[in-house]
Amino acid sequence: MDEEKFNLSMRKFLKQVGVTSQHEIEALVRERGLTSGKLKVRVVLTSENTDLNHVVEGEIDLG
């Protein structure tokens, strides 16, 4: 395995996940007019043809 190529590809994927997720959350908050409280969020990471199933849960403070 070419570790440098792997790391670059991994960073590119994680950046895409972060940026697109942020845009989706911002759009939801804007469209629903959410201004206070907390938004509970969950990300589920899977990979085809593997048993990967990683869940990250958290809260985003809206104000």
MMTF fields as JSON, N, C-alpha, C and O atoms, coordinates in Angstrom:
{
  "mmtfVersion": "1.0.0",
  "mmtfProducer": "UNKNOWN",
  "numBonds": 251,
  "numAtoms": 252,
  "numGroups": 63,
  "numChains": 1,
  "numModels": 1,
  "chainsPerModel": [1],
  "groupsPerChain": [63],
  "chainIdList": ["A"],
  "bondAtomList": [4, 2, 8, 6, 12, 10, 16, 14, 20, 18, 24, 22, 28, 26, 32, 30, 36, 34, 40, 38, 44, 42, 48, 46, 52, 50, 56, 54, 60, 58, 64, 62, 68, 66, 72, 70, 76, 74, 80, 78, 84, 82, 88, 86, 92, 90, 96, 94, 100, 98, 104, 102, 108, 106, 112, 110, 116, 114, 120, 118, 124, 122, 128, 126, 132, 130, 136, 134, 140, 138, 144, 142, 148, 146, 152, 150, 156, 154, 160, 158, 164, 162, 168, 166, 172, 170, 176, 174, 180, 178, 184, 182, 188, 186, 192, 190, 196, 194, 200, 198, 204, 202, 208, 206, 212, 210, 216, 214, 220, 218, 224, 222, 228, 226, 232, 230, 236, 234, 240, 238, 244, 242, 248, 246],
  "bondOrderList": [1, 1, 1, 1, 1, 1, 1, 1, 1, 1, 1, 1, 1, 1, 1, 1, 1, 1, 1, 1, 1, 1, 1, 1, 1, 1, 1, 1, 1, 1, 1, 1, 1, 1, 1, 1, 1, 1, 1, 1, 1, 1, 1, 1, 1, 1, 1, 1, 1, 1, 1, 1, 1, 1, 1, 1, 1, 1, 1, 1, 1, 1],
  "groupList": [{"groupName": "MET", "atomNameList": ["N", "CA", "C", "O"], "elementList": ["N", "C", "C", "O"], "formalChargeList": [0, 0, 0, 0], "bondAtomList": [1, 0, 2, 1, 3, 2], "bondOrderList": [1, 1, 2], "singleLetterCode": "M", "chemCompType": "L-PEPTIDE LINKING"}, {"groupName": "ASP", "atomNameList": ["N", "CA", "C", "O"], "elementList": ["N", "C", "C", "O"], "formalChargeList": [0, 0, 0, 0], "bondAtomList": [1, 0, 2, 1, 3, 2], "bondOrderList": [1, 1, 2], "singleLetterCode": "D", "chemCompType": "L-PEPTIDE LINKING"}, {"groupName": "GLU", "atomNameList": ["N", "CA", "C", "O"], "elementList": ["N", "C", "C", "O"], "formalChargeList": [0, 0, 0, 0], "bondAtomList": [1, 0, 2, 1, 3, 2], "bondOrderList": [1, 1, 2], "singleLetterCode": "E", "chemCompType": "L-PEPTIDE LINKING"}, {"groupName": "LYS", "atomNameList": ["N", "CA", "C", "O"], "elementList": ["N", "C", "C", "O"], "formalChargeList": [0, 0, 0, 0], "bondAtomList": [1, 0, 2, 1, 3, 2], "bondOrderList": [1, 1, 2], "singleLetterCode": "K", "chemCompType": "L-PEPTIDE LINKING"}, {"groupName": "PHE", "atomNameList": ["N", "CA", "C", "O"], "elementList": ["N", "C", "C", "O"], "formalChargeList": [0, 0, 0, 0], "bondAtomList": [1, 0, 2, 1, 3, 2], "bondOrderList": [1, 1, 2], "singleLetterCode": "F", "chemCompType": "L-PEPTIDE LINKING"}, {"groupName": "ASN", "atomNameList": ["N", "CA", "C", "O"], "elementList": ["N", "C", "C", "O"], "formalChargeList": [0, 0, 0, 0], "bondAtomList": [1, 0, 2, 1, 3, 2], "bondOrderList": [1, 1, 2], "singleLetterCode": "N", "chemCompType": "L-PEPTIDE LINKING"}, {"groupName": "LEU", "atomNameList": ["N", "CA", "C", "O"], "elementList": ["N", "C", "C", "O"], "formalChargeList": [0, 0, 0, 0], "bondAtomList": [1, 0, 2, 1, 3, 2], "bondOrderList": [1, 1, 2], "singleLetterCode": "L", "chemCompType": "L-PEPTIDE LINKING"}, {"groupName": "SER", "atomNameList": ["N", "CA", "C", "O"], "elementList": ["N", "C", "C", "O"], "formalChargeList": [0, 0, 0, 0], "bondAtomList": [1, 0, 2, 1, 3, 2], "bondOrderList": [1, 1, 2], "singleLetterCode": "S", "chemCompType": "L-PEPTIDE LINKING"}, {"groupName": "ARG", "atomNameList": ["N", "CA", "C", "O"], "elementList": ["N", "C", "C", "O"], "formalChargeList": [0, 0, 0, 0], "bondAtomList": [1, 0, 2, 1, 3, 2], "bondOrderList": [1, 1, 2], "singleLetterCode": "R", "chemCompType": "L-PEPTIDE LINKING"}, {"groupName": "GLN", "atomNameList": ["N", "CA", "C", "O"], "elementList": ["N", "C", "C", "O"], "formalChargeList": [0, 0, 0, 0], "bondAtomList": [1, 0, 2, 1, 3, 2], "bondOrderList": [1, 1, 2], "singleLetterCode": "Q", "chemCompType": "L-PEPTIDE LINKING"}, {"groupName": "VAL", "atomNameList": ["N", "CA", "C", "O"], "elementList": ["N", "C", "C", "O"], "formalChargeList": [0, 0, 0, 0], "bondAtomList": [1, 0, 2, 1, 3, 2], "bondOrderList": [1, 1, 2], "singleLetterCode": "V", "chemCompType": "L-PEPTIDE LINKING"}, {"groupName": "GLY", "atomNameList": ["N", "CA", "C", "O"], "elementList": ["N", "C", "C", "O"], "formalChargeList": [0, 0, 0, 0], "bondAtomList": [1, 0, 2, 1, 3, 2], "bondOrderList": [1, 1, 2], "singleLetterCode": "G", "chemCompType": "PEPTIDE LINKING"}, {"groupName": "THR", "atomNameList": ["N", "CA", "C", "O"], "elementList": ["N", "C", "C", "O"], "formalChargeList": [0, 0, 0, 0], "bondAtomList": [1, 0, 2, 1, 3, 2], "bondOrderList": [1, 1, 2], "singleLetterCode": "T", "chemCompType": "L-PEPTIDE LINKING"}, {"groupName": "HIS", "atomNameList": ["N", "CA", "C", "O"], "elementList": ["N", "C", "C", "O"], "formalChargeList": [0, 0, 0, 0], "bondAtomList": [1, 0, 2, 1, 3, 2], "bondOrderList": [1, 1, 2], "singleLetterCode": "H", "chemCompType": "L-PEPTIDE LINKING"}, {"groupName": "ILE", "atomNameList": ["N", "CA", "C", "O"], "elementList": ["N", "C", "C", "O"], "formalChargeList": [0, 0, 0, 0], "bondAtomList": [1, 0, 2, 1, 3, 2], "bondOrderList": [1, 1, 2], "singleLetterCode": "I", "chemCompType": "L-PEPTIDE LINKING"}, {"groupName": "ALA", "atomNameList": ["N", "CA", "C", "O"], "elementList": ["N", "C", "C", "O"], "formalChargeList": [0, 0, 0, 0], "bondAtomList": [1, 0, 2, 1, 3, 2], "bondOrderList": [1, 1, 2], "singleLetterCode": "A", "chemCompType": "L-PEPTIDE LINKING"}],
  "groupTypeList": [0, 1, 2, 2, 3, 4, 5, 6, 7, 0, 8, 3, 4, 6, 3, 9, 10, 11, 10, 12, 7, 9, 13, 2, 14, 2, 15, 6, 10, 8, 2, 8, 11, 6, 12, 7, 11, 3, 6, 3, 10, 8, 10, 10, 6, 12, 7, 2, 5, 12, 1, 6, 5, 13, 10, 10, 2, 11, 2, 14, 1, 6, 11],
  "groupIdList": [1, 2, 3, 4, 5, 6, 7, 8, 9, 10, 11, 12, 13, 14, 15, 16, 17, 18, 19, 20, 21, 22, 23, 24, 25, 26, 27, 28, 29, 30, 31, 32, 33, 34, 35, 36, 37, 38, 39, 40, 41, 42, 43, 44, 45, 46, 47, 48, 49, 50, 51, 52, 53, 54, 55, 56, 57, 58, 59, 60, 61, 62, 63],
  "secStructList": [7, 7, 2, 2, 2, 2, 2, 2, 2, 2, 2, 2, 2, 2, 2, 2, 2, 2, 2, 2, 2, 2, 2, 2, 2, 2, 2, 2, 2, 2, 2, 2, 6, 7, 7, 1, 1, 3, 3, 3, 3, 3, 3, 3, 3, 3, 7, 6, 6, 1, 7, 7, 3, 3, 3, 3, 3, 3, 3, 3, 3, 7, 7],
  "xCoordList": [0.855, 0.0, 0.893, 1.877, 0.536, 1.224, 0.601, -0.473, 1.281, 0.718, 0.454, -0.543, 1.311, 1.101, -0.148, -0.951, -0.308, -1.496, -2.756, -3.77, -2.686, -3.81, -4.179, -5.353, -3.19, -3.455, -4.057, -4.964, -3.57, -4.125, -5.568, -6.42, -5.837, -7.191, -8.127, -9.267, -7.637, -8.418, -8.751, -9.9, -7.766, -8.004, -9.004, -9.854, -8.907, -9.84, -11.267, -12.198, -11.436, -12.756, -13.305, -14.457, -12.507, -12.961, -13.293, -14.221, -12.537, -12.839, -14.191, -14.998, -14.436, -15.718, -16.863, -17.898, -16.69, -17.719, -17.979, -19.134, -16.938, -17.086, -17.761, -18.68, -17.316, -17.857, -19.314, -20.164, -19.607, -20.985, -21.915, -23.067, -21.444, -22.274, -22.583, -23.715, -21.589, -21.802, -22.842, -23.722, -22.746, -23.715, -25.126, -26.074, -25.275, -26.592, -27.181, -28.374, -26.356, -26.833, -27.212, -28.251, -26.387, -26.702, -28.006, -28.812, -28.224, -29.458, -30.665, -31.698, -30.553, -31.642, -31.997, -33.17, -30.985, -31.204, -31.865, -32.793, -31.392, -31.951, -33.397, -34.272, -33.652, -34.984, -36.035, -37.197, -35.615, -36.568, -36.623, -37.43, -35.772, -35.756, -35.342, -35.825, -34.462, -34.007, -33.052, -32.086, -33.327, -32.496, -32.033, -31.187, -32.566, -32.159, -32.246, -32.796, -31.696, -31.707, -30.522, -29.504, -30.681, -29.599, -30.142, -31.275, -29.324, -29.662, -28.887, -27.657, -29.619, -28.962, -28.65, -29.517, -27.425, -26.983, -26.307, -25.799, -26.321, -25.681, -25.098, -25.737, -23.897, -23.258, -22.983, -22.443, -23.361, -23.109, -22.164, -22.466, -21.026, -20.02, -20.039, -19.848, -20.271, -20.237, -19.347, -18.999, -18.984, -18.183, -18.682, -18.805, -18.962, -19.461, -18.513, -17.292, -19.101, -18.368, -17.459, -16.503, -17.762, -17.03, -18.047, -19.228, -17.587, -18.476, -18.326, -18.742, -17.732, -17.577, -18.94, -19.757, -19.172, -20.398, -20.042, -20.15, -19.617, -19.14, -20.138, -20.493, -20.588, -21.591, -20.983, -20.354, -21.18, -20.754, -22.004, -22.709, -22.279, -23.436, -22.975, -21.952, -23.742, -23.391, -24.527, -25.609, -24.263, -25.236, -24.564, -23.396, -25.332, -24.855, -25.684, -26.907, -25.039, -25.729, -26.137, -25.294, -27.422, -27.947, -27.973, -28.326, -27.616, -27.618, -27.254, -27.204],
  "yCoordList": [-1.192, 0.0, 1.245, 1.321, 2.189, 3.475, 4.359, 4.928, 4.469, 5.167, 6.646, 7.183, 7.305, 8.727, 8.918, 9.814, 8.086, 8.155, 7.876, 8.555, 6.878, 6.539, 7.726, 8.083, 8.335, 9.466, 10.656, 11.305, 10.951, 12.048, 11.765, 12.651, 10.536, 10.151, 10.213, 10.662, 9.761, 9.796, 11.236, 11.54, 12.12, 13.53, 14.173, 14.957, 13.848, 14.391, 13.938, 14.742, 12.663, 12.14, 12.806, 13.242, 12.891, 13.483, 14.965, 15.465, 15.666, 17.072, 17.188, 18.052, 16.319, 16.312, 16.037, 16.701, 15.075, 14.759, 15.966, 16.321, 16.594, 17.737, 18.92, 19.511, 19.268, 20.438, 20.202, 21.06, 19.05, 18.799, 18.65, 19.08, 18.056, 17.93, 19.297, 19.56, 20.159, 21.509, 22.251, 22.912, 22.146, 22.817, 22.3, 23.084, 20.992, 20.398, 20.839, 21.129, 20.89, 21.317, 22.788, 23.169, 23.619, 25.05, 25.265, 26.112, 24.508, 24.638, 24.234, 24.901, 23.164, 22.713, 23.78, 24.098, 24.322, 25.353, 26.577, 27.146, 26.976, 28.149, 27.896, 28.724, 26.763, 26.447, 26.285, 26.649, 25.739, 25.514, 26.684, 26.681, 27.68, 28.836, 28.498, 29.112, 27.536, 27.133, 28.184, 28.56, 28.657, 29.723, 29.444, 30.168, 28.421, 28.133, 26.64, 25.88, 26.243, 24.836, 24.105, 24.702, 22.802, 21.964, 21.064, 20.588, 20.845, 19.955, 18.659, 18.647, 17.565, 16.27, 15.721, 15.683, 15.303, 14.802, 13.441, 13.086, 12.696, 11.375, 11.156, 11.453, 10.641, 10.253, 8.761, 8.268, 8.047, 6.609, 6.365, 6.715, 5.765, 5.471, 3.979, 3.154, 3.647, 2.257, 2.157, 3.167, 0.947, 0.707, -0.575, -1.617, -0.478, -1.645, -2.827, -2.673, -3.989, -5.26, -5.393, -6.169, -4.623, -4.77, -4.73, -4.464, -4.991, -4.907, -3.571, -3.441, -2.578, -1.264, -0.638, -0.504, -0.264, 0.426, 1.278, 0.833, 2.506, 3.414, 4.555, 5.213, 4.787, 5.808, 6.894, 6.609, 8.148, 9.301, 10.123, 10.516, 10.383, 11.189, 12.416, 12.392, 13.491, 14.7, 15.689, 15.417, 16.843, 17.931, 19.205, 19.462, 20.001, 21.295, 22.349, 22.37, 23.226, 24.3, 25.365, 25.904, 25.67, 26.623, 28.066, 28.975, 28.271, 29.665, 29.764, 30.864],
  "zCoordList": [0.0, 0.0, 0.0, 0.735, -0.818, -0.856, 0.221, 0.025, 1.354, 2.514, 2.251, 2.733, 1.508, 1.22, 0.365, 0.625, -0.642, -1.503, -0.681, -0.842, 0.195, 1.073, 1.958, 2.057, 2.599, 3.493, 2.756, 3.277, 1.556, 0.77, 0.378, 0.441, -0.022, -0.402, 0.804, 0.693, 1.948, 3.187, 3.562, 3.881, 3.528, 3.862, 2.906, 3.329, 1.634, 0.64, 0.954, 0.916, 1.26, 1.598, 2.856, 2.867, 3.905, 5.161, 5.006, 5.642, 4.159, 3.89, 3.195, 3.538, 2.219, 1.506, 2.475, 2.415, 3.357, 4.352, 5.241, 5.477, 5.73, 6.625, 5.962, 6.529, 4.775, 4.078, 3.683, 3.92, 3.084, 2.654, 3.848, 3.787, 4.919, 6.122, 6.715, 7.122, 6.763, 7.282, 6.447, 6.997, 5.135, 4.251, 4.485, 4.525, 4.638, 4.871, 6.208, 6.297, 7.237, 8.56, 8.527, 9.066, 7.903, 7.8, 7.037, 7.423, 5.954, 5.175, 6.012, 5.963, 6.77, 7.635, 8.663, 8.862, 9.308, 10.335, 9.717, 10.293, 8.559, 7.871, 7.428, 7.682, 6.77, 6.24, 7.336, 7.154, 8.466, 9.557, 10.535, 11.465, 10.327, 11.204, 12.626, 13.577, 12.778, 14.11, 14.654, 13.99, 15.866, 16.433, 17.851, 18.377, 18.469, 19.845, 20.104, 19.307, 21.227, 21.591, 21.0, 20.65, 20.898, 20.379, 19.283, 19.349, 18.293, 17.193, 17.398, 17.356, 17.621, 17.781, 16.399, 15.526, 16.21, 14.907, 15.061, 16.125, 13.958, 13.942, 12.55, 11.54, 12.513, 11.264, 11.342, 12.332, 10.289, 10.218, 9.051, 7.91, 9.346, 8.334, 8.041, 8.935, 6.786, 6.346, 5.123, 4.511, 4.776, 3.588, 2.924, 3.567, 1.64, 0.91, 1.054, 1.074, 1.151, 1.21, 2.425, 2.408, 3.5, 4.759, 5.895, 5.672, 7.1, 8.261, 8.989, 10.141, 8.319, 8.934, 9.19, 8.278, 10.422, 10.824, 12.038, 13.181, 11.769, 12.815, 12.967, 11.989, 14.199, 14.463, 15.338, 16.357, 14.927, 15.715, 15.985, 15.055, 17.255, 17.628, 18.391, 19.076, 18.263, 18.967, 18.952, 18.433, 19.533, 19.564, 19.09, 19.384, 18.346, 17.882, 18.57, 18.428, 19.315, 20.036, 19.039, 18.321, 18.99, 18.015, 18.514, 17.763, 19.726, 20.17, 21.586, 22.135]
}
